[in-house]
């Protein structure tokens, strides 16, 4: 693992809280990666996420596509997004890192921050856009920006296309793994941790594919029904942080402790909330056959080793949740238009092909899917560097 190109820590002069920015590498002079806000965020965490973004970008390299992968980066702020001081802190952080956003860091929503909130703070900071650093790489900037703006205006059943793209990719990753194992969707049970943008969309797509979501966990606890939860009703009862109003639960739905989702009877677990959710202590409670990492870094490496020894397959975040980032760039660069059906078809096709490659490589090498993802990236990064140049 190489040292990041840039790593910085910023201290807010008003609150004393810290923010971080790590640029893992640049490709064509630009790096891509979201900005998260959560209490306890650290520089090491952001560095790991930035390296993950380098991998996500490289994994989607297609020499025939208009979208050419960028480098990887990530930002983070150590603050609870519900804190009354959070928005002011976000604005001051963006003012501090403004030169990087202008020059080479394209960013957007991540854990704790919605794109609407990021855009509002970006405007207050005086920046043109959170992704303005990529504009010089576009053939027709005006048309590209209009296309992305139009895509963000698309709604499906009242939900923005941008809020559904990532979950579509996560769901397709899970479905591809089931198909590879010859497991039918009907009768396959799912437990989801987190019903925010990614977890909510994943639950929706998996339910519509015929799987049964038996458990959903949020900050208040775990909601459980072995016969299946009413996912659409729960989605409609969420607040902006993904917390479900319990009055939406049916009489047969049960409320359990917050970590109960780990040990319930389900074939598929989808951690879609926080990093480091599964560790060496709680991994032994897991009964599932697959863990599909919708969140970034939810399974600690040591826990993944123990899970593998018990026959539990972890589909890694660098593949599974890469659809959101790729959708932005496919749309901006013109590989797809501002259309939901076209977007979902492209995401499903691309994610299925990528997960099939991942599983085939893991089988051929006798390794885990995560090791296979690293091998695929190692194959692709030199090709990208030779064609487009790189800065480590």
C-alpha positions in Angstrom: 0.0 0.0 0.0 1.4 3.4 -1.0 1.5 6.5 1.0 -1.3 9.0 0.1 -0.4 11.9 -2.1 -1.9 14.3 0.3 -3.1 14.0 3.9 -4.2 16.9 6.1 -6.0 17.6 9.4 -7.9 20.8 9.9 -9.0 22.2 13.3 -12.0 24.5 13.5 -11.2 27.7 15.2 -14.8 28.0 16.5 -15.5 24.6 18.0 -12.1 22.9 18.1 -13.5 20.0 16.1 -11.4 18.5 13.4 -11.8 17.7 9.7 -9.7 15.6 7.4 -8.9 15.3 3.7 -6.9 12.5 2.1 -6.0 12.3 -1.6 -4.8 8.8 -2.3 -3.9 9.5 -5.9 -4.7 11.7 -8.9 -5.5 10.4 -12.3 -5.7 13.1 -15.1 -5.0 15.5 -12.2 -8.3 14.8 -10.4 -9.5 12.6 -7.5 -13.0 11.6 -6.6 -14.5 10.9 -3.1 -17.3 12.0 -0.9 -17.4 13.9 2.4 -18.7 12.3 5.5 -19.6 13.7 8.9 -19.8 11.5 12.0 -18.7 11.7 15.6 -15.4 9.9 16.0 -14.3 10.3 12.4 -10.5 10.0 12.2 -7.7 10.6 9.8 -6.9 6.9 9.5 -10.6 6.2 8.6 -10.5 8.8 5.9 -7.2 7.5 4.5 -8.8 4.0 4.3 -11.8 5.4 2.5 -9.6 7.4 0.1 -7.7 4.2 -0.8 -11.1 2.5 -1.3 -12.1 5.2 -3.7 -9.0 4.6 -5.8 -10.0 1.0 -6.0 -13.7 1.8 -6.9 -12.6 4.1 -9.7 -10.1 1.6 -11.1 -12.6 -1.3 -11.0 -15.0 0.5 -13.3 -12.4 1.2 -15.9 -13.8 0.5 -19.4 -11.5 1.6 -22.3 -14.6 1.8 -24.5 -16.5 4.2 -22.2 -16.5 8.0 -22.1 -16.0 7.9 -18.4 -12.4 7.4 -17.5 -11.6 6.7 -13.9 -10.2 9.4 -11.6 -8.0 9.0 -8.6 -9.3 8.4 -5.1 -9.9 10.8 -2.2 -12.1 11.3 0.8 -13.1 14.0 3.3 -14.3 13.6 6.9 -15.5 15.8 9.7 -15.6 14.7 13.4 -19.1 15.8 14.4 -22.6 14.4 14.9 -24.6 15.7 11.8 -27.5 16.3 14.2 -25.5 18.8 16.3 -26.8 22.3 15.9 -23.3 23.5 15.1 -22.8 20.9 12.3 -23.8 23.0 9.3 -21.6 26.0 10.3 -18.8 23.5 10.8 -19.4 22.1 7.3 -19.2 25.5 5.8 -16.0 26.4 7.6 -14.4 23.1 6.6 -15.3 23.7 2.9 -13.9 27.2 3.1 -10.6 25.8 4.4 -10.3 23.1 1.7 -11.7 25.3 -1.1 -8.4 25.4 -3.1 -8.5 21.6 -3.3 -12.1 21.5 -4.4 -11.4 24.1 -7.0 -8.3 22.3 -8.3 -8.5 18.5 -7.9 -10.9 17.1 -5.4 -14.4 16.2 -6.6 -16.7 15.4 -3.7 -20.3 14.9 -2.7 -22.6 13.3 -0.1 -21.5 10.5 2.2 -22.4 9.2 5.6 -24.2 11.9 7.6 -24.4 14.4 4.8 -27.0 14.6 2.0 -26.1 16.0 -1.4 -28.6 18.8 -0.9 -26.8 19.9 2.2 -23.4 19.6 0.6 -24.6 21.7 -2.3 -26.1 24.3 0.0 -22.8 24.6 1.9 -20.8 24.7 -1.4 -22.9 27.6 -2.6 -22.4 29.5 0.7 -18.7 28.9 0.4 -18.6 30.5 -3.0 -17.6 27.4 -4.9 -19.2 26.7 -8.3 -19.9 23.0 -7.6 -18.6 20.1 -5.4 -17.3 18.5 -8.6 -16.0 21.5 -10.4 -12.4 20.1 -10.6 -13.6 17.6 -13.2 -15.1 20.2 -15.5 -11.9 20.8 -17.5 -11.9 17.1 -18.5 -15.4 17.3 -20.1 -15.8 17.6 -23.9 -18.9 19.8 -23.5 -19.1 21.2 -20.0 -22.5 22.9 -20.4 -24.1 19.8 -21.8 -22.6 17.6 -19.2 -23.7 19.7 -16.3 -27.2 20.0 -17.7 -27.3 16.2 -18.1 -26.3 15.6 -14.5 -28.7 18.3 -13.2 -31.5 16.7 -15.2 -30.6 13.3 -13.7 -30.8 14.7 -10.2 -34.3 16.0 -11.0 -35.5 12.5 -12.0 -37.8 10.8 -9.4 -39.0 7.3 -9.2 -42.1 6.8 -7.1 -41.3 10.1 -5.4 -37.6 9.2 -4.6 -34.8 10.9 -6.4 -32.8 8.8 -8.9 -29.6 9.8 -7.1 -30.9 8.2 -3.9 -31.7 5.0 -5.7 -28.6 4.4 -7.9 -26.3 3.1 -5.2 -28.9 0.7 -3.7 -29.6 -0.6 -7.2 -25.9 -1.5 -7.4 -25.8 -3.1 -3.9 -28.9 -5.2 -4.7 -27.5 -6.4 -8.0 -24.3 -7.4 -6.3 -26.3 -9.6 -3.9 -28.4 -11.0 -6.6 -25.4 -11.9 -8.7 -23.9 -13.8 -5.7 -27.1 -15.7 -5.2 -27.3 -16.6 -8.9 -23.7 -17.8 -8.8 -24.5 -20.1 -5.9 -27.7 -21.3 -7.4 -29.9 -19.9 -4.6 -33.3 -18.6 -5.6 -34.6 -15.2 -4.5 -37.8 -16.6 -3.2 -37.3 -17.7 0.4 -34.0 -15.8 0.8 -34.1 -13.6 3.9 -32.3 -10.3 4.4 -31.3 -8.2 7.4 -30.4 -4.6 6.8 -28.5 -2.3 9.1 -29.4 1.3 8.3 -32.4 2.6 6.3 -30.8 5.8 5.0 -30.1 6.4 1.3 -28.1 3.3 0.6 -29.8 0.9 2.9 -33.3 2.0 2.0 -32.8 1.7 -1.7 -31.1 -1.7 -1.3 -34.0 -3.0 0.8 -36.4 -1.7 -1.8 -34.7 -3.3 -4.8 -34.1 -6.6 -3.0 -37.8 -6.8 -1.9 -38.9 -6.1 -5.5 -36.6 -8.9 -6.7 -38.4 -11.4 -4.5 -36.3 -11.5 -1.4 -37.8 -11.1 2.1 -36.4 -8.3 4.3 -37.0 -9.7 7.8 -35.0 -7.1 9.8 -34.1 -3.5 9.6 -31.9 -1.7 12.2 -31.7 2.0 12.8 -30.5 4.2 15.7 -33.6 3.2 17.8 -33.1 -0.5 17.5 -34.0 -3.5 15.2 -37.4 -4.0 13.7 -38.1 -7.7 13.0 -40.7 -9.9 11.4 -39.7 -13.4 10.2 -42.5 -13.3 7.7 -41.1 -10.1 6.2 -41.3 -6.4 7.0 -43.4 -3.9 4.9 -40.4 -2.2 3.4 -42.3 0.5 1.5 -44.2 1.5 4.6 -41.0 1.8 6.6 -39.3 3.8 3.8 -42.2 6.3 3.9 -41.9 6.6 7.7 -38.2 7.6 7.7 -36.9 10.9 8.7 -33.9 12.6 6.9 -31.4 10.4 8.9 -33.1 7.1 8.1 -34.8 6.7 11.5 -38.2 5.0 11.2 -41.3 6.2 13.0 -42.3 3.2 15.0 -46.0 4.0 14.6 -45.6 2.5 11.1 -45.0 -0.9 12.5 -47.7 -3.6 12.2 -48.9 -5.7 15.2 -46.8 -8.7 14.1 -43.6 -6.6 13.8 -41.3 -6.8 16.8 -38.8 -4.3 18.2 -35.5 -5.8 19.3 -32.2 -4.3 20.6 -30.0 -2.4 18.1 -27.5 -5.2 17.4 -30.1 -8.0 17.1 -29.9 -7.7 13.3 -26.6 -9.5 13.4 -27.8 -12.8 14.8 -31.3 -13.2 13.3 -32.1 -15.9 10.8 -31.2 -14.5 7.4 -29.1 -15.6 4.5 -27.9 -12.1 3.6 -26.7 -9.3 5.9 -26.5 -5.8 4.5 -24.5 -3.4 6.8 -25.5 -0.1 5.3 -24.9 2.3 8.1 -21.5 2.8 9.8 -17.9 1.7 9.4 -16.5 -1.0 11.8 -20.0 -2.5 12.6 -18.7 -6.1 12.6 -15.7 -6.9 14.7 -14.0 -10.0 16.1 -16.4 -10.1 19.1 -19.8 -9.9 17.4 -18.9 -11.8 14.2 -19.5 -15.1 16.0 -23.2 -14.2 16.3 -23.7 -14.0 12.5 -25.6 -16.9 10.9 -25.8 -15.5 7.4 -24.1 -16.9 4.4 -23.3 -13.6 2.7 -22.4 -10.1 4.0 -22.9 -7.5 1.4 -21.0 -4.3 2.4 -23.3 -1.4 1.4 -21.5 0.8 4.0 -17.8 1.7 3.7 -15.5 -0.6 5.8 -18.3 -2.2 7.9 -16.4 -5.4 8.5 -13.0 -5.3 10.3 -10.3 -7.3 8.5 -9.7 -9.7 11.5 -13.4 -10.3 11.7 -13.6 -11.1 8.0 -10.9 -13.7 8.4 -12.9 -15.4 11.1 -16.1 -15.2 9.1 -14.4 -16.8 6.1 -13.3 -19.7 8.3 -16.9 -20.2 9.1 -18.0 -20.2 5.5 -19.4 -16.6 5.5 -18.6 -14.7 2.3 -18.1 -11.0 2.5 -18.7 -9.0 -0.7 -16.4 -6.0 -0.3 -17.6 -2.4 -0.2 -15.1 -1.3 -3.0 -17.2 -3.3 -5.4 -20.7 -3.5 -3.8 -21.3 0.2 -3.1 -19.3 1.6 -6.1 -22.5 2.2 -8.2 -23.3 5.6 -6.7 -19.9 7.1 -7.7 -19.9 5.4 -11.1 -23.5 6.6 -11.8 -22.4 10.2 -11.3 -19.6 9.9 -13.8 -21.5 7.8 -16.3 -24.1 10.5 -16.4 -21.7 13.5 -16.4 -19.4 12.0 -19.1 -22.4 10.9 -21.3 -22.4 7.1 -21.1 -26.0 7.3 -19.9 -28.7 10.0 -20.1 -30.9 11.5 -17.4 -33.3 8.5 -17.5 -34.1 6.1 -14.7 -34.7 3.0 -16.8 -31.4 3.6 -18.7 -29.5 4.3 -15.5 -30.8 1.2 -13.7 -30.1 -1.0 -16.7 -26.6 0.3 -17.0 -25.9 -0.1 -13.2 -27.3 -3.6 -13.2 -25.3 -4.7 -16.2 -22.1 -3.1 -15.0 -22.4 -4.3 -11.4 -23.3 -7.9 -12.5 -20.3 -8.1 -14.8 -18.0 -6.7 -12.1 -19.2 -9.1 -9.4 -19.0 -12.0 -11.7 -15.4 -11.1 -12.4 -14.8 -10.8 -8.7 -16.2 -14.2 -7.8 -14.5 -15.9 -10.7 -11.1 -14.4 -9.7 -11.6 -15.4 -6.1 -12.5 -18.9 -7.2 -9.5 -19.2 -9.6 -7.0 -17.8 -7.0 -8.5 -19.6 -4.0 -8.9 -16.3 -2.2 -11.6 -14.1 -0.7 -13.6 -11.7 -2.8 -11.8 -8.8 -1.2 -8.4 -10.2 -2.2 -9.8 -10.8 -5.6 -10.8 -7.1 -5.8 -7.3 -6.0 -4.9 -6.0 -8.3 -7.6 -8.3 -6.8 -10.2 -7.3 -3.3 -9.2 -3.6 -4.3 -9.4 -4.2 -5.4 -12.9 -6.0 -2.2 -13.9 -4.1 0.6 -12.2 -0.9 0.2 -14.4 -3.1 0.2 -17.5 -4.8 3.4 -16.4 -1.5 5.0 -15.3 0.1 4.2 -18.7 -2.7 5.7 -20.6 -3.6 8.7 -18.5 -0.7 9.3 -16.1 -0.9 9.3 -12.3 0.3 11.0 -9.2 0.8 8.9 -6.1 
